[in-house]
Amino acid sequence: MQQASKDPLHGKTLEFIVKELVKYFGWEDLGYHIPINCFKSNPTVKSSLKFLRKMPWARKKVEDLYIRMAGHQAEPESEKAD
């Protein structure tokens, strides 16, 4: 029996992570949370990936933000009134 990985990044590509963050935050808010030029000045997924692959410290910030975002989305919603 295979055990599921507890790593929230398991099986996720950097491109997938960036696209999910952009979908959730938008470029402007993403640039606020991680103030790097590839998110603030004329951002594209392609240019962001190029920068993040060269800069491990920036990639770590992106991965950490994704983990926080994914954890926040996984929280159970409080009961809704009809």
Secondary structure, 3 states (H helix, E strand, C coil): CCCCCCCCCCCCCHHHHHHHHHHHHHHHHHHHHCCCHHHHCCCCHHHHHHHHHHCHHHHHHHHHHHHHHHHHHHCCCCCCCC
